[in-house]
Amino acid sequence: MTAVSEQIGSWVSEFTRQAPVAPWLQQLREAAFQRFVDLGFPTTHNEEWRFTNVAPIARANFPVALPNIVGQTLSPANQFLAKYASFHQNPFVALNTAFLNRVAVVQVPAGAVLETPIELTYEATPDAAVHPRTLILIGANAQCSIVETYKGEGRYFTNAVSEIVAGEGAVVDHYKIQRESPEAFHVATLQAQLGRSANFSSHSISLGGALVRNDIGAVLSEGTEATLNGLYIVNGTQHIDNHTVIDHAKPHGTSHELYKGILDGQAHAVFNGRIIVRKDAQKTDSKQTNKNLVLSDEAVIDTKPELQILADDVRCTHGATIGQLDAESLFYLRSRGIGKEEARSLLTWAFAQDIVDRIKQQSLKDSLEAILFEKFHEHAH
């Protein structure tokens, strides 16, 4: 047996162990599992996974546990389910779909304005694989915010897929807080299908995990505005890979993207941001920025913008920076009697603050500030 068939072998037995489900769901599961078998786990020869070696996940042999969903769980809405996050190219989406069981379905009716955020918390099962699935359907002109939180203890594998469908003129603020345990594996796909003149923002905050991969995709319609913000903080031997795809399918779309990373120890981070402007998507305005603060000599960042522009009347800009802490600012703080480590954590905090300030949900902002304060502070001592 080759290593690859061994890796898939354990999943085959998990797949066949599943309890029977409705025929339509069984059909979907089988198609997805067959696709997973065909694709296998990606290797670093695959361009999309060039800097991320998922061999530790492939070798892990976790039994499958049902996701612990705190939130609204309905019977699957099969006309939207698995329609946007395609399992044809991504083996992890295929694996998630093959183990579809409980789906957290969030439905916001047209015109509804929700004052309080919809909270979905996924707590992993130790020594197991969980495949959380979320389907968020937002009616025309509705307004809401959604907070997805992933956490757990011990060693486990979370493989999440979230699909968001936003109707015309909807305003959607999405937050994903990844606080997995330091030994955990986390792979997640978020795919948003955005209606005409919708306004969508995604905030991806990644703090935990040993090996993490986030794929975020948004397809924009005419006059859609999309904002993708991200903050990733890694140290020790953590590895995090953020891949984003903004697809301007129609004219007059606007997108802004700002991802910031803080790296310490021997951590490795990857940022790959692709912007696609389709042939008919004239008057597209797209701006992408990736900024990284590297605090140690051993930490590595690989950052790569990809622009695929097929229309001619567009404005697209991108930039990436990799920097150390500013020596002048450090010197200034030290001269004011602030200790070296304390000064270092103050400047690191200031770098992260920019993303935290963009969080509109006050309670979430407060709790995140507390987490970050603790993170930078414990580092200072």
VENHU-V184291 format. One record per run of one state. SS is the DSSP state (H for helix, E for strand, - for the rest). FROM is the first residue (numbers start at 1). TO is the last residue. If there is no record, write none. Layout:
ss = {SS:SS}
from = {FROM:FROM}
to = {TO:TO}
This chain:
ss = {-:H:-:H:-:H:-:H:-:E:-:E:-:E:-:H:-:E:-:E:-:E:-:E:-:E:-:E:-:E:-:E:-:E:-:E:-:E:-:E:-:E:-:E:-:E:-:E:-:E:-:E:-:H:-:H:-:H:-}
from = {1:3:17:23:40:47:50:55:60:63:66:68:71:73:74:91:99:104:109:113:114:118:124:128:131:133:139:143:152:157:167:171:180:185:195:199:207:211:221:225:235:239:249:254:264:268:278:284:295:300:310:314:324:327:336:340:357:362:381}
to = {2:16:22:39:46:49:54:59:62:65:67:70:72:73:90:98:103:108:112:113:117:123:127:130:132:138:142:151:156:166:170:179:184:194:198:206:210:220:224:234:238:248:253:263:267:277:283:294:299:309:313:323:326:335:339:356:361:380:381}
